[in-house]
Amino acid sequence: MNPKFYALLTLSLVATVTLPVVNGKLSSLVPAVIAQNTDGRKAEADQLLQLCRQNLDNNQVKLAIQSCQQAVIAYRQIKDLSGEAKSTANLGNAYVNDGQYRQAISVLENAVKIAQESKERRVEALAFL
């Protein structure tokens, strides 16, 4: 018989026998990898929020707007309503400090809605100030 045929037959046999074992091991690793990835993304979002607050404290308004926007996006991606509420409220404050009052009102109204969803009463109250 043809050597290519034997090689193909052997390869398909090996794949058929080992694939379920490999898949079983990989599928058990997937939740752990996803959890680590989510933890990493949460840490990144937290760092962006911290940077946002530092920029606000240092009156670096343009940088604050930028870092707050990035924090909002990061928290939204990981579905962290509490973090999204906090970063959205800080973004609204950054717009106030920049004199962009209409944008600030819109963002702060959104912050209130998110804070209410996440039960972040402190953030909700601060968004009204």
C-alpha positions in Angstrom: 0.0 0.0 0.0 0.9 3.6 -0.4 3.1 5.1 2.5 1.1 8.4 2.4 -2.1 6.4 3.0 -0.5 4.7 6.1 0.7 8.1 7.4 -2.7 9.6 7.0 -4.4 6.6 8.6 -1.9 6.8 11.6 -2.4 10.5 12.0 -6.2 10.2 12.0 -6.1 7.3 14.4 -3.8 9.2 16.8 -6.0 12.3 16.6 -9.2 10.3 17.2 -7.7 8.6 20.3 -5.9 11.6 21.9 -8.3 14.5 21.0 -11.0 13.7 23.6 -8.3 13.5 26.3 -6.8 16.8 25.2 -10.2 18.4 24.9 -11.1 17.2 28.4 -8.0 18.7 29.9 -8.4 22.0 28.0 -12.0 22.4 28.8 -11.2 22.1 32.5 -8.6 24.8 32.2 -10.8 27.3 30.3 -12.7 28.6 33.4 -9.5 29.2 35.2 -8.0 31.1 32.3 -11.1 33.2 31.9 -11.1 34.0 35.6 -7.5 35.0 35.5 -8.2 37.1 32.4 -11.2 38.8 34.2 -9.0 39.4 37.3 -6.4 41.1 35.1 -8.9 43.2 33.3 -10.4 44.2 36.7 -7.0 45.2 37.9 -6.4 47.3 34.7 -9.8 49.0 35.1 -9.0 49.8 38.8 -5.7 51.3 37.7 -7.4 53.4 35.1 -9.9 54.7 37.7 -7.0 55.5 40.1 -5.2 57.4 37.3 -8.5 59.2 36.6 -8.8 60.3 40.2 -5.1 61.4 40.4 -5.5 63.4 37.2 -8.6 65.1 38.8 -6.7 65.8 42.0 -3.8 67.3 40.0 -6.2 69.4 37.9 -5.0 67.7 34.8 -8.5 67.8 33.3 -7.8 66.6 29.8 -5.9 63.6 31.1 -8.6 63.0 33.6 -11.2 62.9 30.9 -9.1 60.5 28.9 -8.4 58.1 31.8 -11.9 58.2 33.1 -13.3 57.3 29.6 -10.9 54.4 29.5 -12.0 53.3 32.9 -15.7 53.4 32.0 -15.0 51.3 28.9 -12.9 48.8 30.9 -15.5 48.4 33.7 -18.3 48.1 31.1 -16.4 45.3 29.3 -16.1 43.2 32.4 -19.7 44.1 33.5 -18.6 45.7 36.8 -21.5 48.2 37.4 -20.0 49.5 40.6 -16.7 50.5 38.9 -18.6 51.8 35.9 -20.7 54.0 38.2 -17.6 55.4 40.0 -15.6 56.0 36.8 -18.7 57.6 35.0 -19.2 60.0 38.0 -15.5 60.9 37.9 -15.8 61.5 34.2 -18.7 63.8 34.8 -16.7 65.8 37.4 -13.8 66.0 34.9 -16.2 67.6 32.3 -17.4 70.0 35.0 -13.8 71.0 35.7 -13.2 71.5 32.0 -16.3 73.7 31.6 -18.2 71.2 29.4 -21.4 71.5 31.4 -23.8 70.0 29.0 -21.6 66.9 28.6 -21.1 66.8 32.3 -24.9 66.8 32.9 -25.4 64.0 30.4 -22.6 61.9 31.9 -23.7 62.5 35.5 -27.3 61.6 34.7 -25.9 58.3 33.3 -23.8 57.9 36.4 -26.9 58.2 38.6 -28.7 55.5 36.5 -25.7 53.1 36.7 -25.3 53.8 40.5 -28.9 53.0 41.1 -28.5 49.7 39.2 -25.4 48.8 41.1 -26.9 50.0 44.5 -24.0 52.4 44.9 -25.8 55.0 46.9 -22.7 57.0 47.7 -21.9 57.4 44.0 -25.5 58.2 43.3 -25.4 61.0 45.9 -22.1 62.3 44.7 -23.3 62.5 41.1 -25.9 65.0 42.2 -23.4 67.4 43.8 
